[in-house]
Amino acid sequence: MILAHDDVGSGSVAVLLVHAFPLDRRMWRRQLDALVGSDRRVIAADLRGFGASPGTLTSVDDHADELAQLLAARRVEGAVVVGLSMGGYVALSFARRHPGKLAGLLLADTRAGADSDEAKQGRVANIERVRREGVAAVFDAMRPKVFGPNSTREVIEELRGLAAAQSPDGVAAALAMMRDRPDATPELEGICVPTTIVVGTNDAATPPSEAEIMHRAIPSSKLVTIEGAGHFTNVERPDAFNRALLELLATVRR
């Protein structure tokens, strides 16, 4: 069964949107509106275990392979892959495993490095929390790191509602996947497609220092810092995020 997804618009090169943890493809609605209006084909997928994609996976590579299978099923030869947070981890795996399908890359509020020991302990604690208290409790535990002083109540409540709708089993599997994912840093210098890295200045989960590491390592990449945004830049500052994405797309051959 292929991943649940939206496939809208038209174009020879698609934009593949890969969502953050612990959300689903609905987090991209502001980007879908902007991109369809720019005459682009856009595919927004629910990763396995999230949204309307049932089941679980515990390997970042398995998630990347499922996205490649989705593109094949939709007869897409090449895509600009946009990954935010967890979606960025999957996008980096996609870049390594399916370079022939990669036309461009946008990495938002994510990191290439593996989890530290402290971060791994936090993943384990959240696996226990989701089993005991549910997904909304995991989201609430994340809030100090992913939202800043400029984050609005409306945005926080919108994303909390998406999180609360997710499967505890899928979220627990994703936490294990993120805990165990390999360090992608050594592979960054091999990325040779147009690449933009986006980060919010108030993102304490994957701070601007992590974006700088990727920017320095990926040849000819562009770094876009969004002032006042937290971890979910595409939702908090959609105009700035969409501008960065459209500028990237303008450099990709169609």
C-alpha positions in Angstrom: 0.0 0.0 0.0 1.5 3.3 -1.1 1.6 6.2 1.4 -1.4 8.4 1.8 -0.8 11.6 -0.1 -2.1 14.7 -1.9 -1.0 15.1 -5.5 -2.0 18.5 -7.0 -0.9 20.7 -9.8 1.2 19.8 -12.8 4.8 19.9 -13.9 7.7 17.7 -15.0 9.5 18.1 -11.7 7.4 17.6 -8.6 7.8 19.1 -5.1 7.6 16.4 -2.5 6.8 17.6 1.0 7.9 15.5 4.0 6.3 16.4 7.3 7.7 17.0 10.8 7.2 15.0 14.0 4.6 14.3 15.3 2.4 15.7 12.6 1.2 14.7 9.1 0.8 16.2 5.6 -1.8 18.7 6.7 1.0 20.8 8.2 1.8 21.8 4.6 -1.5 23.4 3.6 0.0 26.9 3.3 2.7 25.6 1.0 0.2 23.7 -1.2 -1.8 26.9 -1.7 1.3 28.8 -2.7 2.9 26.2 -4.9 -0.3 25.2 -6.9 -0.6 28.9 -7.6 2.9 28.9 -9.1 2.1 26.2 -11.6 3.9 23.4 -9.8 3.0 19.8 -9.1 3.1 19.1 -5.4 2.9 15.8 -3.5 2.5 15.9 0.2 2.8 12.5 1.9 1.9 11.0 5.2 4.9 9.0 6.4 4.2 5.5 7.6 2.5 5.6 11.0 1.2 9.1 10.6 -2.0 10.6 9.2 -3.7 8.2 6.9 -0.7 5.9 6.4 -1.2 3.0 8.8 1.6 0.8 10.1 5.0 1.5 11.6 8.6 1.8 10.5 11.7 2.2 12.6 14.3 2.9 9.9 14.9 6.3 8.3 16.0 4.5 5.2 12.7 2.5 5.0 10.8 5.8 5.1 13.0 7.2 2.3 12.4 4.1 0.2 8.6 4.4 0.7 8.8 7.9 -0.6 10.7 6.7 -3.7 8.0 4.0 -4.2 5.3 6.7 -4.0 7.1 8.8 -6.7 7.3 5.7 -8.9 3.6 5.0 -8.4 2.8 8.5 -9.3 5.2 8.3 -12.3 7.4 11.1 -11.1 11.0 10.9 -12.4 12.5 13.7 -10.3 11.4 15.7 -7.2 12.5 18.6 -5.2 12.3 17.1 -1.7 11.3 19.4 1.2 11.8 18.0 4.6 11.2 19.7 7.9 12.6 18.3 11.2 12.0 14.5 11.1 11.1 15.1 7.4 14.6 16.5 7.0 16.1 13.2 8.4 14.1 11.3 5.8 15.0 13.8 3.0 18.8 13.3 3.8 18.3 9.5 3.5 16.4 10.0 0.3 19.3 12.0 -1.1 21.7 9.3 -0.3 19.6 6.3 -1.4 17.8 7.8 -4.4 20.1 10.5 -5.9 18.7 9.9 -9.4 15.3 11.0 -8.3 16.5 14.1 -6.5 16.2 17.4 -8.4 16.6 19.7 -5.5 16.5 19.8 -1.7 15.2 22.0 1.1 16.2 21.1 4.6 14.2 23.0 7.2 14.8 23.1 11.0 16.6 19.8 11.0 20.1 18.4 11.5 22.5 16.0 9.8 24.1 14.7 13.0 22.9 11.6 15.0 21.3 12.0 18.4 23.5 12.7 21.3 23.3 10.4 24.3 21.2 13.0 26.1 18.8 13.2 23.1 18.5 9.5 22.9 17.5 9.4 26.5 14.9 12.0 25.7 13.5 9.8 22.9 13.2 6.9 25.3 11.4 9.1 27.8 9.0 10.2 25.1 8.3 6.6 24.0 7.3 5.9 27.5 5.3 9.1 27.7 3.3 8.4 24.5 2.5 4.9 25.8 1.4 6.3 29.2 -0.2 9.6 28.3 -0.7 9.9 24.6 0.7 11.9 21.7 -0.5 15.3 22.9 1.6 14.9 26.1 4.7 14.3 23.9 3.9 17.5 21.9 3.5 19.4 25.2 6.9 18.2 26.4 8.4 19.5 23.1 6.9 22.9 23.4 9.7 24.8 25.2 12.2 23.8 22.4 10.0 24.2 19.3 8.2 27.4 20.1 9.6 30.8 20.9 8.2 34.0 22.3 6.8 35.0 18.9 4.8 31.8 18.4 1.1 32.5 18.5 -1.5 30.6 20.4 -3.3 29.8 17.1 -0.3 28.1 15.6 0.5 26.1 18.8 -3.1 24.9 19.1 -3.3 24.1 15.3 -0.2 21.9 15.6 -1.2 20.4 18.9 -4.4 19.3 17.3 -2.6 17.6 14.4 -0.3 15.9 16.9 -3.1 14.6 19.1 -4.7 12.9 16.1 -1.6 10.7 15.4 -1.3 7.0 16.2 0.7 6.3 19.5 2.2 3.3 17.8 3.4 5.3 14.8 4.8 8.1 17.0 6.6 5.6 19.2 8.1 3.9 16.2 9.2 7.3 14.8 10.9 8.2 18.1 12.9 4.9 17.9 13.8 5.7 14.3 15.0 9.2 15.2 17.0 7.8 18.2 18.7 5.2 16.0 19.3 7.1 12.8 22.9 7.3 11.5 25.0 10.4 11.3 24.4 11.9 7.8 27.1 14.6 8.1 29.7 12.7 6.1 27.3 12.4 3.1 26.6 16.2 2.9 29.5 17.0 0.6 28.1 14.6 -1.9 24.8 16.5 -2.4 25.1 18.1 -5.8 21.6 19.4 -6.5 20.3 22.9 -5.7 19.9 23.0 -1.9 18.4 25.5 0.5 18.6 25.3 4.3 16.0 27.1 6.3 16.0 27.7 10.1 14.1 29.8 12.6 16.1 32.0 14.9 14.0 30.9 17.8 14.4 27.1 17.0 15.9 25.6 20.1 15.3 22.0 18.9 17.5 22.3 15.8 19.2 25.7 16.2 20.8 27.9 13.6 24.2 26.4 14.5 23.0 23.0 13.1 21.9 24.7 9.9 25.3 26.3 9.6 27.0 22.9 9.7 24.9 21.7 6.8 25.3 24.9 4.9 29.1 24.7 5.1 29.2 21.1 4.1 26.7 21.1 1.1 28.4 22.6 -1.9 26.8 25.8 -3.2 23.9 25.6 -0.7 21.9 28.6 0.4 21.1 29.4 4.1 17.9 31.2 4.9 17.4 32.3 8.5 13.8 33.3 9.4 13.7 35.9 12.1 11.5 35.2 15.0 10.3 31.8 13.9 10.6 28.7 16.0 10.9 25.1 14.8 7.9 25.0 12.5 9.0 27.8 10.1 6.6 26.8 7.4 3.6 27.4 9.7 4.9 30.3 11.8 6.3 32.3 8.9 4.7 30.9 5.7 5.5 33.9 3.5 9.2 33.8 4.2 9.3 30.0 4.0 7.4 30.0 0.7 9.7 32.7 -0.7 12.7 30.6 0.1 11.1 27.5 -1.5 10.0 29.4 -4.7 13.5 30.8 -5.0 15.0 27.3 -4.8 12.5 26.0 -7.4 13.5 28.8 -9.8 17.0 27.3 -9.9 15.8 23.7 -10.6 15.6 22.7 -14.3 12.0 21.6 -15.2 
